[in-house]
Amino acid sequence: MRITTKGQVTIPMPIREEFGFKPGTDVEFVADHGKVVLRARRKGIDPVEAWLQESAGIAYGRTTTAKVMKLTRGED
């Protein structure tokens, strides 16, 4: 199997049937210990994962470590 110039691959029919990948199924690629896993995207929102993503966005995208430490210590 080869990846096309557009980055596309064809999922073999037996795999699609076994895992229920039908036209229109949302899928995601996940890195897992040096492997890439293709799985159907979860329909519901995992509250823990949503919280982690939100927390990471705040900690990494909107402030610095120094500011977080100041807030934690109660310094002005």
URPE-V706643 format. One record per residue. N is the residue number from 1. RES is the residue in three letters. BURIAL is b if it has 9 or more other ideal C-beta (glycine too) atoms within 8 Angstrom, else e. D_LAST is the distance of its C-alpha to the last C-alpha in Angstrom with 2 decimals. Layout:
# URPE-V706643
n;res;burial;d_last
N;RES;BURIAL;D_LAST
N;RES;BURIAL;D_LAST
This chain:
# URPE-V706643
n;res;burial;d_last
1;MET;e;59.51
2;ARG;e;57.81
3;ILE;e;54.75
4;THR;e;55.77
5;THR;e;54.42
6;LYS;e;52.24
7;GLY;e;50.76
8;GLN;e;52.90
9;VAL;e;54.85
10;THR;e;57.32
11;ILE;e;56.65
12;PRO;e;60.03
13;MET;e;61.72
14;PRO;e;61.93
15;ILE;b;58.16
16;ARG;b;57.51
17;GLU;e;59.93
18;GLU;e;58.64
19;PHE;e;54.99
20;GLY;e;55.66
21;PHE;b;54.38
22;LYS;e;56.04
23;PRO;e;55.73
24;GLY;e;52.45
25;THR;e;50.72
26;ASP;e;47.07
27;VAL;b;46.48
28;GLU;e;43.66
29;PHE;e;43.70
30;VAL;e;41.62
31;ALA;e;41.19
32;ASP;e;42.25
33;HIS;e;42.60
34;GLY;e;44.30
35;LYS;e;46.24
36;VAL;e;45.84
37;VAL;e;46.50
38;LEU;e;47.63
39;ARG;e;47.08
40;ALA;b;47.26
41;ARG;e;43.90
42;ARG;e;42.79
43;LYS;e;43.30
44;GLY;e;40.73
45;ILE;e;37.00
46;ASP;e;35.94
47;PRO;e;32.88
48;VAL;e;31.48
49;GLU;e;32.02
50;ALA;b;30.51
51;TRP;e;27.35
52;LEU;e;27.21
53;GLN;e;27.75
54;GLU;e;25.09
55;SER;e;22.55
56;ALA;b;23.64
57;GLY;b;23.28
58;ILE;b;19.66
59;ALA;e;18.80
60;TYR;e;21.04
61;GLY;e;21.29
62;ARG;e;18.10
63;THR;e;15.22
64;THR;e;14.97
65;THR;e;14.84
66;ALA;e;11.89
67;LYS;e;9.84
68;VAL;b;11.54
69;MET;e;10.84
70;LYS;b;7.03
71;LEU;e;7.80
72;THR;e;10.56
73;ARG;e;9.09
74;GLY;e;6.58
75;GLU;e;3.79
76;ASP;e;0.00
